[in-house]
Amino acid sequence: MSAPKKCANAACSCVPPEKAKYCSAHCEGVANKTEIVCHCGHDNCSGNG
């Protein structure tokens, strides 16, 4: 059994919905940028600052 895939935003630790690359519109919107702190808004994200 494989581990759930992580959001494609490197600063984010969330698991996106099935067949999605990102967990939120925020993460998709910063796809071509580098974030140090994730601002996806999910309480369980360890990338939140």
GIKADA-V172040 format. One record per residue. N is the residue number from 1. PSI is psi in radians with two decimals (999 if undefined). NEAR is the number of other C-alpha atoms within 8 Angstrom. Layout:
BEGIN
n	psi	near
N	PSI	NEAR
N	PSI	NEAR
END
This chain:
BEGIN
n	psi	near
1	2.27	2
2	2.73	3
3	2.64	4
4	2.54	5
5	2.57	6
6	2.70	9
7	2.52	14
8	-0.20	9
9	2.08	10
10	-0.52	8
11	-0.15	10
12	2.48	16
13	0.09	10
14	2.79	10
15	2.11	10
16	2.84	12
17	2.76	8
18	2.37	4
19	0.17	4
20	2.63	7
21	-0.52	8
22	2.71	13
23	-0.28	13
24	2.90	8
25	-0.58	8
26	-0.89	8
27	-0.66	16
28	-0.63	10
29	-0.42	7
30	0.41	10
31	-0.60	9
32	0.26	5
33	2.85	5
34	2.16	8
35	2.50	8
36	-0.70	6
37	2.30	9
38	2.42	12
39	0.66	9
40	-0.40	12
41	-0.04	6
42	2.24	6
43	-0.57	5
44	0.07	5
45	2.14	12
46	-0.11	6
47	-0.14	11
48	2.44	11
49	999	5
END
